[in-house]
């Protein structure tokens, strides 16, 4: 079996789609040594050292197919997805075309003409339902064409029941064409890190190991609601308690979607923190192997997203044993079940009360810290389920 994969996001390892592409196809290739996976990218991952160092099995071939269109970056990307990549797959006679994000051909010939089934993974419907992701006319046109093209796919994979419901209602895809296959968790998050090693890692990012800290990891686009976390911490927590807020990661794109990171930069550089007991700490991008130490060391992990398809950092925090405060959205209940404190993502007062109670009521904190979470998710399980879909379609 030969599978052609749009592996563009291998060059963006800090994104959810990048993580999905790396770990899913690593597991698929490992489990199926007789299959060939053509992992096609537009360029060498020179800007993403973590991806460059990530070694896939030998039967997963990373192939560079340079972008050729002379226009803007958006036009080059679209031409690569819609013309160059499908032509490459046809030339190499792949048995399956898998697009790990909505990018399958807009004008797909009938299955009877090509004999090649198409699978598309839809992680969420955010680009189609949240106005801040649709500000530009060109962006709306691109997103709408991608949404319409889903109807020609042979199978849609999505990563949660909540996301499946959204895909059915937003994209008008029949339920019979959609399969839920959950994301997994990378193996490094399942290992307990010795205290002295954790201390060295958190010091590496400017974190005082002798002070407790709340932790946020993930993106900084507006739906992540990081601005609210910052405001509540600065106004309600930092003036009164010696506990810090660590915000890991950075801004990967220059766009209005990421204004919350600019807001963070402005707040942290305002010079108003000298009188506060709590400190705001920004780490910049974190090495992937260091994330488990952050999760295992934090006082509590915060994720107040307004919309998610799955939320990998939330799962990583849960399997790492973090105390979790997360937004009260359906997918978060699906991912962490009862192993979290759920908070209305629009209610700053409620968030401030939860954080204060965690700090001041040690019995309450201990009851949350000792919640046991046994993850039902793994990339090996996900890969087996994806391979079953491949076998059904060829």
Number of C-alpha atoms within 10 A of each C-alpha: 13 17 20 25 24 24 25 23 23 26 22 20 21 22 16 19 19 19 20 23 23 20 23 23 23 22 19 25 21 18 15 15 13 11 15 19 26 21 23 22 22 22 14 16 19 10 11 14 13 18 20 14 9 13 12 17 16 13 19 21 15 18 14 15 16 14 19 12 15 9 10 9 11 13 15 17 17 16 17 20 22 17 12 18 22 18 13 14 21 14 9 13 15 20 21 22 23 26 24 24 23 23 22 27 20 18 11 15 12 11 13 8 8 12 14 21 20 23 26 24 24 24 25 23 21 17 15 17 12 12 11 15 18 18 12 10 9 12 14 16 12 15 18 15 17 18 23 16 19 25 16 21 23 15 22 26 24 26 22 24 18 20 24 24 16 18 23 16 13 13 16 13 22 12 13 9 13 20 19 19 20 22 27 23 22 15 11 16 22 14 12 13 16 10 12 8 10 20 18 13 21 19 11 13 18 12 23 14 15 7 13 18 25 23 23 25 23 20 23 24 22 18 20 21 20 24 20 17 20 19 15 18 25 23 12 17 24 20 16 14 16 15 20 24 27 22 25 20 19 19 17 14 10 9 9 14 16 19 16 22 21 16 14 20 12 11 16 17 11 9 9 10 16 8 10 16 15 22 24 22 19 19 15 12 15 16 12 11 11 16 21 22 23 27 26 24 24 23 22 25 27 26 24 25 23 15 21 20 22 24 19 21 19 24 21 22 26 25 21 23 25 28 27 24 22 22 26 18 18 17 20 26 16 13 21 20 12 13 22 24 14 19 18 16 21 15 11 17 11 14 25 18 14 15 19 15 14 19 18 11 10 12 11 12 17 12 10 19 19 12 16 12 17 11 16 11 15 17 22 21 17 22 25 17 16 20 14 11 15 20 10 8 15 11
